[in-house]
Amino acid sequence: MDLEKQTSPAATTDLRASDADRDRIADILREALAEGRLTADEHAERVEGVLAAKTVGELDAFIQDLPAAHRRTTPAAAPNRPTVGAVPIEPDENVVAVFSSAVRKGRWRAGRRIHAYAIFGSVEIDLSEALFEYQQVVIKAISVFGNVEVRVPENVSLRGTGGGVLGNFEVHTLDSDDPEAPVVYVDGWAVLGNIEGRPRRGKLVADILDRVQRKVDKSLRKHLDR
């Protein structure tokens, strides 16, 4: 059966590179610059090559002489439930749609607990551009003849606990490579309705990228002050 065949390394390197693949390599190069492993000229040259690369194999060539390319450690999976006491019982925000629609998206600050209610309506909670002030975020969703959609960046962890009564509850489990990345928990019940949580591909949580950029900026300032 073809289902049992394993993808060969050669086939993987021939895959077309995505924007997320380029961002991952660019992050490694930024860290290498901050650590002094690359000069500013070397960093600029490699970043230019990353932007022009078309396959995963071409991207990997830019980090083969860096430690990050040889790390094979598997990150610990995020816990299935939030840490006791880390998330309050009362919500920081309610998103309600009764015979209507409600949307929370764009650049906004996600609280520790968000309650979403869709009663003969639809709720969309898009965290792909949100600012995460807390590592653990709980979204409690109730759908009655309605629809609740939760979208998260692809570099966070995502967990779901709930079910449906003549309805659909579906959360795509996601594990981040960064142990400090936010973890989003989607809990709830769909009664003759739908609740769905999944990553929005190509979107990365800004806080993680900003942390790397601040590290680079600090290193550059240190060199300029010498």
N, C-alpha and C positions, 0 to 999 in steps of 0.2 A: 504493500500500500504506500502511495506517495505521502500519506499523512505522517508516516514514521520517519521520513527522510529528514536529516539535519541539514541546515543551511551551511554551506562551506564558507570558510573565511574569505576566499577569493570572491564568492558571490556577494558577500556583505560589503566588501570594499568597493565593489562595482555599483552599489546602490547610488541613486541620485541623492545628493545632499539637500537637506531641508534648511529653512532659516534657523530652526532650533539647533540643528547640527552645527551650523556656522557660529551661532551664539555660544554654544558650548566650547568650541575651540578658541573663540575670541576671549572668553573668560579665563581659560587656562593661560593664554598668552599675556593677559593683563596681570595675572598673578605672578607669572615668570618675570615680567618687567618690574613689578613691585619688589620682588625678592632679589633683584639684581642679576638674574640668570640671563637676561637679554638686555642689550643696549637699546636706547630709544630708536636708533636706526634699524636694528634687527627687528624690533617689535613692529615698527611701521611697515617694513617690507613684508613681514609674515601676515600681518592683518590684510594688506592689499591682496596677497595671494589667497587668503581665506575667502575674501569677498568674490574672487574670480573662480574659485574651485567649483567643480560640478559634481564630483562624486565623494563618497565618504572616505575612500582611500586617499584621494588628493588632500583632503583635510587632515587626515591622520599624519601625513608626512611632515606637517608643520610643527608637530609636538613630539616627534619620535625621540628627540634628544632631551626631553624634559621629563622630570619624575612623574608628572601626572599621567603620562602615556603608559606607564608600567604599573600603575596601581591596580590591583585586582581584588581589593577588599570589597565585600558585599555590605552595603549599608544595612543597619538594623531596621526592620519594618516598624512603622509607626504603630503605637498601641491601638487596639480596636475601640477603646473607650477613653474619654478624656480623663486626665488626672483628677482625682477626687479633690474638690474644693477649688480647682483652677477656673471653673466656669460658673458664674452665678446662676441661681434658679430663675431669677427675674430677667426678662430680655432687655438688652440694650436698645432694641429697635423692633417694632412690629411692622410687617408689610402685609396689608390686607386688601383682598379683592373680592367684593361681593357683587355678583352680576356686573363685573367690570374687569379691568386689568390694572396691574401695578408692576412697575419696573424699578429695579435698583441696579444701576450700572454706571460705568465711567470711573472717574477718579474719586473714590470715596473711602472713608475710614471704616473698616469692618470692626464691629464690636465683638465681644466674646460670645454673646448669644443673640441670635436673630430668630424671631418667630414669623413664620409665613402661613397665611390662611387664604386658601382659594375656595370660595363657596360659589359655585356656578360662575367662576371667573378664572383668570390666569395670573400667576405671579412669576416674574423672572428675576432671579438674583444672580447677577453677573459679577464675579469677583476677579475677573481676568485683569482688570486695571486698578483694583482696590489696593489700599495701603493697609497692611496687616500690622497692627500695634501689638497683637497678642499671638502667641504661637498656636494656641488651640482655639478654634472657632466652632461653635455648635449652631446648626441651623435646624430648628424644629419646624417641620412642615406638616400641615393638615390640609388635605384636599378632599372636598365633597362635591362631586360632579364638577370638578375643576382641574386645573393643571398647575403644577409647580415645577419650574425648571431652575436648576442650580448649575452654574458654569464656574470653573476654577481654572487658574493658570496650570500649565502642565508641569511646573517644577515644585508643586506642593504635594502633600499627601492627602488622599481622600478616602473616607470611610463612610459606610452607611448601615443603619440599623432601623428596620421598620417592616412594613408589609402592606398588603392591599386587601380590601374586602370588595370583591367584584371590581377590583381596580388594579393598578400597576405601580409597584415601587421598585425602581431600578437605579442603583448607584454603582458606577464603574470604579472599582478599587484602584487606587493609584499610590505609588510609593516614590517619594522624592529621593534623589541621591544625596541631598544635603540634610544631615541630621538636625540642623537648626531651622529647617523650612517649616512654614505653618502647616498645621493639620486641620482639615475641615471635616467635621462630622455632620452628616445629614441624617436626621432621625425623623420618623413620622409615619403617618398612615394615610393611605389613599382609599377613600370610600367611593366607589363608582367614579374614580378619577385617576389622575396620573401624577406621580412624583418621580423626577429623574435628576440625577447628578452625574456630571461627566466633565472631563477636562476640555478646555478650548485650545486645540492644538495651535502651536505657534505663539501662544501668549505666555510670558514668563512674569512671575511676580516681581514688581519693580524693586521691592525692598532688598531682595537678594542681590540683584544686579547693582543697586546703588551701594551696597556694602562693599562689593568688590571695587567699584569705581572710587569710593572714598579711600580705600587702601592704596590704590594706585596714585591718587592725587597727593596723599600724604607722603608717599615715597618720592614723588617728583619734587615736592616742595623741599624735602630734606636734601636732595641733591642740588637744588638751585641755591639753597642757603649756604652751601659749603664755600 
